[in-house]
């Protein structure tokens, strides 16, 4: 079950904001007093920028229809194999013609989906790299004392 695009976008923005807000509250220094010394102890959370980048990347993948297209391509491949097996069982010319037409339609739909997927991937990966790097740098900036 997938959410509408606006709901997914709102959810993603809220989660990213919550991660960054949590990072700001965790990265603030804590002062402790021992005998006569005042120490500043900060919790650097070294792995947090990596987690933020992984979260942004996975949420960006969730926003796109890449997984749906991949499942459709897989289903069309399975359909094509089924029709080919069906053609092996039914040897009469009418069944073979039906099978060839069905295979042509399946291949045409699969090629159209693959073309859309490849077009999206040309801009998806560079964009997600830039956004992930920006989120990681922002997290590091917010963590510094």
C-alpha positions in Angstrom: 0.0 0.0 0.0 1.5 3.3 -1.0 0.5 6.8 0.1 -0.3 9.6 -2.3 2.7 11.7 -3.3 1.8 14.8 -1.1 1.3 12.6 2.0 4.6 10.8 1.3 6.4 14.1 0.8 5.0 15.6 4.0 5.9 12.4 6.0 9.5 12.5 4.6 10.0 16.2 5.4 8.6 15.7 8.9 11.0 12.7 9.5 14.0 14.6 8.2 13.1 17.6 10.4 12.7 15.3 13.4 16.1 13.7 12.8 17.8 17.1 12.5 15.9 18.4 15.6 17.0 15.4 17.6 20.5 15.8 16.4 20.5 19.5 17.6 19.2 18.6 21.0 21.6 15.6 21.5 24.7 17.5 20.3 24.4 20.4 22.8 27.2 20.3 25.4 26.4 19.2 28.9 28.3 20.8 31.8 29.3 18.6 34.8 30.9 19.7 38.0 33.5 17.6 39.7 35.4 18.7 42.8 36.8 21.9 41.5 36.8 21.4 37.7 34.1 22.3 35.3 34.1 19.9 32.3 32.3 20.3 29.1 31.2 16.9 28.0 29.6 16.6 24.5 28.2 13.5 23.0 29.6 13.6 19.4 27.6 10.7 18.0 30.1 9.9 15.3 27.7 7.7 13.3 24.8 10.1 13.2 25.8 11.9 9.9 26.0 8.4 8.3 22.6 7.5 9.6 21.2 10.8 8.4 22.6 10.3 4.9 21.3 6.7 4.9 17.9 7.9 6.0 17.7 10.6 3.4 18.8 8.1 0.7 16.2 5.5 1.7 13.4 8.1 2.0 14.3 9.5 -1.3 14.1 6.0 -2.8 10.7 5.6 -1.1 9.4 8.8 -2.8 10.2 7.6 -6.3 8.3 4.9 -8.2 11.5 2.9 -8.9 10.5 -0.1 -6.8 7.1 -0.2 -8.3 8.6 -0.1 -11.8 11.1 -2.8 -10.9 8.3 -5.1 -9.6 6.3 -4.4 -12.8 9.3 -5.3 -15.0 9.8 -8.5 -12.9 6.1 -9.4 -13.4 6.2 -8.8 -17.1 9.3 -11.0 -17.4 7.4 -13.8 -15.6 4.4 -13.2 -17.9 6.6 -13.5 -20.9 8.1 -16.8 -19.7 4.5 -18.1 -19.0 3.4 -17.3 -22.5 6.5 -18.9 -24.0 5.8 -22.1 -22.0 2.2 -21.9 -23.1 3.3 -21.7 -26.7 5.5 -24.8 -26.2 2.4 -26.8 -25.0 0.0 -25.5 -27.7 1.5 -26.2 -31.1 -1.4 -25.1 -33.4 -0.7 -22.0 -35.6 -3.6 -19.9 -34.0 -2.2 -20.4 -30.5 1.3 -19.5 -31.7 0.1 -16.3 -33.3 -1.8 -15.3 -30.1 1.3 -16.1 -28.1 3.5 -14.0 -30.4 1.1 -11.1 -30.2 1.0 -11.4 -26.4 4.8 -11.5 -26.2 5.1 -8.4 -28.4 2.7 -6.5 -26.1 4.5 -7.6 -23.0 7.9 -6.6 -24.4 6.6 -3.3 -25.6 5.2 -2.5 -22.1 8.4 -3.7 -20.4 10.6 -1.6 -22.7 8.4 1.5 -22.0 8.7 1.0 -18.2 12.5 0.3 -18.5 12.9 3.5 -20.5 11.0 5.5 -17.8 13.1 3.9 -15.1 16.4 4.6 -16.8 15.4 8.2 -17.5 14.6 8.7 -13.8 17.8 7.1 -12.7 19.9 9.6 -14.7 18.8 12.4 -12.4 17.9 10.4 -9.3 21.4 9.2 -8.3 23.2 12.6 -8.7 20.4 14.4 -6.9 20.3 11.9 -4.0 24.1 12.2 -3.7 24.0 16.0 -3.5 21.1 15.9 -1.0 22.7 13.2 1.1 26.0 15.1 1.2 24.2 18.3 2.1 22.3 16.5 4.9 25.6 14.9 6.2 27.4 18.3 6.2 24.5 20.0 7.9 24.5 17.3 10.6 28.2 17.7 11.1 27.8 21.5 11.3 25.1 21.2 13.9 27.2 18.8 15.9 30.3 20.9 16.2 30.7 22.8 19.4 
